Amino acid sequence: MSQIEVAIMLEGQNGLTWPRWQRLARAVEDLGFVGLYRSDHYTNASPPDKESLELWVSLTWLASHTQRIEFGPLVSPVSFRHPTMTARMAAAVDDLSGGRLTLGLGAGWQEREHTNYGWDLLDVPARFARFQEGLEVVSRLLRSDEPVDYQGAYYRLQQGILLPRPRRPGGPPILIGGNGPRRTLPLAAQYATEWNAVFAPAPRLRELNRQLDELLVAQGRSPASVRRSLMTGCWFGRDDAAVQARLDARGRTFAQARSVGLVVGTGSQIVDQLGELSEAGVQRVMLQWLDLDDVDGLTALAQTVLPQL
């Protein structure tokens, strides 16, 4: 039996409304999943625009209307909010939930929403330089009991302090997501408590985990100090015919879907795939659930997969 934990991930810009969020959150908690995560976007990368429930407002509701599940953004771009505000909100939401938030942070990537809503995405080198500064600001504010001074190219602090202090020492853990070996993994080794890979098959995950281990050792950190998780697509079917219908609708074969890291199949097939991911070093998987109205499917997934793990 696999030791992997299973959470659900929703695309918040893909039609998420209060009724859908509340229904799915209660289902995820009641069905026994370990957590519920969601994206932080204004809109999708291509039209049409759909309902898009604001991230931190939705997580504040979640913190006070669930008791057990862990949760957080996958991931919140520093391009949308000043990192001092993100740190304030994250500390408050974590306290409200009794310490269940994981603060997922990212550099931002989607051009359309930045253009449409007037945010500067920056070129890739500048984007990651700003992201590193944001991580530094958030980390210092969460961890320091004394006022913080910081002078960066993008952010400045003068006697900045978070009060009240987070109830959890150091505040909520920071998650950094992405598969990039040149920029993302080094930042994860420096700042993260959790590294979240995205749509990667088991062989690729083994290699990325090995690289992260080496970077952590170079930082003087134990490889075991950073949890390894994966966000990937989930094409679940109650039987072979339902699985095949999902594959046909997307023009993929089973092998093609598996080769890009998707979790696909019936309950028993998914259990086998989760075992492979666990052997590759994944401790928690966030399964992307795209049909925000399919609570029955989510229930069937939980009932056929979770008891076997």
C-alpha positions as CSV (number, residue, x, y, z in Angstrom):
1,M,0.0,0.0,0.0
2,S,1.2,3.5,-0.9
3,Q,2.0,6.1,1.7
4,I,1.1,8.9,-0.6
5,E,-1.5,11.5,0.5
6,V,-4.3,12.6,-1.9
7,A,-5.6,16.1,-2.1
8,I,-7.9,17.8,-4.6
9,M,-6.9,20.9,-6.7
10,L,-9.4,23.2,-8.4
11,E,-8.9,25.8,-11.1
12,G,-10.4,28.9,-9.5
13,Q,-10.6,30.9,-12.7
14,N,-12.5,28.1,-14.5
15,G,-16.0,28.8,-13.3
16,L,-15.6,28.8,-9.5
17,T,-18.5,30.4,-7.7
18,W,-19.5,30.5,-4.0
19,P,-22.0,27.6,-4.4
20,R,-19.5,25.4,-6.2
21,W,-16.6,26.2,-3.8
22,Q,-18.7,25.6,-0.7
23,R,-20.1,22.3,-2.1
24,L,-16.7,21.0,-3.2
25,A,-15.0,22.1,0.1
26,R,-17.5,20.2,2.2
27,A,-17.2,17.2,-0.1
28,V,-13.4,17.1,0.1
29,E,-13.5,17.3,3.8
30,D,-16.3,14.7,4.3
31,L,-14.8,12.2,1.7
32,G,-11.4,12.0,3.5
33,F,-9.1,13.8,1.1
34,V,-6.1,15.3,3.0
35,G,-6.5,18.8,1.5
36,L,-8.0,21.2,-1.0
37,Y,-5.9,23.6,-3.1
38,R,-6.8,26.0,-5.8
39,S,-5.2,28.2,-8.4
40,D,-4.9,32.0,-8.2
41,H,-5.9,33.5,-11.6
42,Y,-8.1,36.2,-12.9
43,T,-8.9,34.2,-16.0
44,N,-7.7,31.4,-18.2
45,A,-4.9,31.7,-20.7
46,S,-7.4,31.8,-23.6
47,P,-11.1,33.0,-23.8
48,P,-13.8,32.8,-22.8
49,D,-13.7,34.4,-19.4
50,K,-15.5,32.4,-16.7
51,E,-16.5,33.0,-13.1
52,S,-13.4,33.4,-11.0
53,L,-13.7,33.5,-7.2
54,E,-11.0,35.6,-5.5
55,L,-8.4,33.5,-3.9
56,W,-7.9,34.9,-0.4
57,V,-11.5,35.6,0.2
58,S,-12.3,32.0,-0.7
59,L,-9.6,30.7,1.6
60,T,-10.8,32.9,4.5
61,W,-14.2,31.2,4.2
62,L,-12.5,27.8,4.0
63,A,-10.5,28.4,7.1
64,S,-13.5,29.0,9.2
65,H,-16.0,26.5,7.6
66,T,-13.8,23.4,7.6
67,Q,-12.1,21.6,10.5
68,R,-9.6,19.1,9.1
69,I,-8.4,19.6,5.6
70,E,-5.2,21.4,4.7
71,F,-5.4,24.0,2.0
72,G,-3.7,26.8,0.1
73,P,-3.0,28.4,-3.3
74,L,-1.2,26.6,-6.1
75,V,0.2,29.1,-6.4
76,S,-0.3,32.8,-5.6
77,P,1.8,35.0,-7.9
78,V,3.8,37.9,-6.4
79,S,2.8,39.9,-9.4
80,F,-0.8,40.4,-8.2
81,R,-0.2,41.5,-4.6
82,H,2.5,43.2,-2.6
83,P,4.3,40.4,-0.6
84,T,3.7,42.3,2.7
85,M,0.0,42.1,2.1
86,T,0.2,38.4,1.1
87,A,2.2,37.7,4.3
88,R,-0.4,39.5,6.4
89,M,-3.3,37.6,4.8
90,A,-1.5,34.2,5.0
91,A,-0.7,34.6,8.7
92,A,-4.3,35.6,9.5
93,V,-5.9,32.8,7.5
94,D,-3.5,30.3,8.9
95,D,-4.4,31.4,12.5
96,L,-8.1,31.3,11.6
97,S,-7.8,27.8,10.4
98,G,-5.8,26.5,13.4
99,G,-2.6,26.1,11.3
100,R,-3.8,24.3,8.1
101,L,-2.6,26.7,5.4
102,T,0.3,26.1,3.1
103,L,1.4,29.3,1.4
104,G,2.0,28.5,-2.2
105,L,3.9,31.3,-4.0
106,G,4.9,31.8,-7.6
107,A,6.4,34.3,-10.0
108,G,3.4,34.6,-12.3
109,W,3.3,33.3,-15.8
110,Q,0.1,33.9,-17.7
111,E,0.4,36.8,-20.1
112,R,-3.3,37.3,-20.8
113,E,-4.5,38.1,-17.3
114,H,-1.5,40.4,-16.6
115,T,-2.3,42.3,-19.8
116,N,-6.1,42.4,-19.2
117,Y,-5.9,43.6,-15.6
118,G,-2.9,45.9,-15.8
119,W,-0.2,43.9,-13.9
120,D,3.5,43.9,-14.9
121,L,4.6,40.3,-15.7
122,L,8.1,41.4,-16.6
123,D,10.6,39.3,-18.7
124,V,11.7,36.0,-17.2
125,P,14.9,37.1,-15.5
126,A,13.3,40.1,-13.9
127,R,10.2,38.1,-13.0
128,F,12.3,35.6,-11.0
129,A,14.4,38.4,-9.5
130,R,11.2,40.0,-8.2
131,F,9.9,36.6,-7.1
132,Q,13.1,36.0,-5.0
133,E,12.7,39.4,-3.4
134,G,9.1,38.6,-2.6
135,L,10.1,35.3,-1.0
136,E,12.7,37.1,1.1
137,V,10.1,39.7,2.3
138,V,7.5,37.1,3.1
139,S,10.0,34.8,4.9
140,R,11.4,37.6,7.0
141,L,8.0,38.9,8.0
142,L,6.7,35.5,9.0
143,R,9.8,34.4,10.9
144,S,11.1,37.6,12.6
145,D,9.8,38.7,16.0
146,E,11.8,41.9,15.5
147,P,11.0,44.7,13.0
148,V,12.5,44.0,9.5
149,D,14.5,46.3,7.2
150,Y,14.9,45.3,3.6
151,Q,16.1,47.2,0.5
152,G,15.5,45.4,-2.8
153,A,15.0,46.5,-6.4
154,Y,11.3,45.8,-6.2
155,Y,10.4,45.8,-2.5
156,R,11.5,47.8,0.5
157,L,10.7,47.4,4.2
158,Q,11.5,49.8,7.0
159,Q,10.7,48.6,10.5
160,G,8.2,46.2,9.1
161,I,6.6,43.6,11.5
162,L,3.7,41.3,11.4
163,L,1.5,41.8,14.5
164,P,0.0,39.7,16.0
165,R,2.8,37.2,15.4
166,P,1.7,34.0,13.7
167,R,0.6,31.4,16.1
168,R,2.7,28.8,14.3
169,P,6.4,29.5,14.8
170,G,7.6,30.9,11.5
171,G,4.1,31.2,10.2
172,P,2.5,29.0,7.5
173,P,4.9,26.8,5.5
174,I,5.9,28.2,2.1
175,L,5.4,26.0,-1.0
176,I,7.1,26.7,-4.3
177,G,5.8,25.1,-7.4
178,G,7.3,24.3,-10.8
179,N,9.7,22.0,-12.6
180,G,12.4,24.4,-13.6
181,P,15.9,23.2,-12.6
182,R,17.7,26.5,-13.2
183,R,15.4,29.0,-11.3
184,T,12.6,27.2,-9.5
185,L,14.5,24.4,-7.8
186,P,17.2,26.6,-6.3
187,L,14.5,29.0,-4.9
188,A,12.7,25.9,-3.4
189,A,16.0,24.8,-1.8
190,Q,16.5,28.2,-0.3
191,Y,13.0,29.2,0.8
192,A,10.5,26.3,0.6
193,T,9.1,23.9,3.2
194,E,7.4,22.1,0.3
195,W,8.2,21.7,-3.4
196,N,5.3,21.1,-5.8
197,A,6.0,19.6,-9.1
198,V,3.6,20.1,-12.0
199,F,2.4,17.5,-14.5
200,A,5.5,15.3,-14.4
201,P,5.8,11.5,-14.9
202,A,7.5,9.4,-12.3
203,P,10.9,9.2,-14.1
204,R,11.1,13.0,-14.4
205,L,10.1,13.3,-10.7
206,R,12.9,11.0,-9.6
207,E,15.4,13.2,-11.5
208,L,14.0,16.5,-10.1
209,N,13.9,15.1,-6.6
210,R,17.6,14.1,-6.9
211,Q,18.5,17.6,-8.1
212,L,16.6,19.2,-5.2
213,D,18.3,16.9,-2.7
214,E,21.7,18.1,-4.0
215,L,20.6,21.8,-3.9
216,L,19.3,21.4,-0.3
217,V,22.5,19.8,0.9
218,A,24.5,22.7,-0.7
219,Q,22.2,25.1,1.3
220,G,23.0,23.2,4.5
221,R,19.5,21.8,4.7
222,S,18.4,18.2,5.1
223,P,16.6,16.8,2.0
224,A,13.9,15.5,4.4
225,S,13.1,19.1,5.4
226,V,11.2,19.8,2.2
227,R,8.0,17.9,1.4
228,R,7.6,16.7,-2.2
229,S,4.2,17.0,-3.8
230,L,2.8,16.9,-7.3
231,M,-0.1,18.7,-8.9
232,T,-1.4,16.8,-12.0
233,G,-4.5,16.1,-14.0
234,C,-6.9,13.4,-13.0
235,W,-9.0,11.6,-15.6
236,F,-11.0,9.2,-13.5
237,G,-13.7,6.8,-14.8
238,R,-15.9,4.4,-12.8
239,D,-15.2,1.6,-15.4
240,D,-13.1,1.0,-18.5
241,A,-15.7,2.4,-20.8
242,A,-15.9,5.7,-18.9
243,V,-12.1,6.0,-18.9
244,Q,-12.0,5.4,-22.7
245,A,-14.7,8.1,-23.2
246,R,-12.6,10.6,-21.3
247,L,-9.5,9.7,-23.4
248,D,-11.5,9.9,-26.7
249,A,-12.9,13.3,-25.8
250,R,-9.4,14.6,-25.5
251,G,-7.9,12.7,-28.4
252,R,-5.3,10.9,-26.2
253,T,-4.5,7.3,-25.7
254,F,-4.0,5.9,-22.2
255,A,-0.2,5.7,-22.8
256,Q,-0.1,9.3,-24.1
257,A,-1.9,10.6,-21.1
258,R,0.4,8.6,-18.7
259,S,3.5,9.8,-20.5
260,V,2.9,13.4,-19.6
261,G,2.2,12.6,-16.0
262,L,-1.6,12.5,-15.9
263,V,-3.3,10.2,-13.4
264,V,-5.8,8.3,-15.5
265,G,-8.0,5.3,-15.2
266,T,-10.3,3.4,-12.9
267,G,-9.8,3.4,-9.2
268,S,-7.5,0.4,-9.2
269,Q,-5.4,1.8,-12.1
270,I,-5.1,5.2,-10.3
271,V,-4.0,3.4,-7.1
272,D,-1.2,1.7,-9.0
273,Q,-0.1,5.0,-10.5
274,L,-0.1,6.6,-7.1
275,G,2.2,3.8,-5.9
276,E,4.6,4.7,-8.8
277,L,4.6,8.3,-7.8
278,S,5.2,7.4,-4.1
279,E,8.2,5.3,-5.2
280,A,9.5,8.3,-7.1
281,G,9.4,10.4,-3.9
282,V,6.0,12.1,-4.0
283,Q,4.5,12.4,-0.6
284,R,1.3,14.2,-1.5
285,V,-0.5,14.5,-4.9
286,M,-3.0,17.2,-5.7
287,L,-5.4,15.8,-8.3
288,Q,-6.8,18.5,-10.6
289,W,-10.6,18.2,-10.6
290,L,-11.8,20.2,-13.6
291,D,-15.6,19.5,-13.5
292,L,-16.6,21.8,-10.7
293,D,-20.2,20.3,-10.7
294,D,-19.1,16.6,-10.6
295,V,-19.4,15.9,-6.9
296,D,-20.7,12.4,-7.7
297,G,-17.5,11.7,-9.6
298,L,-15.4,13.0,-6.8
299,T,-17.3,10.8,-4.4
300,A,-16.6,7.7,-6.5
301,L,-12.9,8.6,-6.8
302,A,-12.6,8.9,-3.0
303,Q,-14.5,5.7,-2.4
304,T,-12.5,3.6,-4.9
305,V,-9.0,5.0,-4.3
306,L,-8.6,6.3,-0.7
307,P,-9.4,3.0,1.1
308,Q,-6.6,1.3,-0.9
309,L,-3.8,3.7,0.1
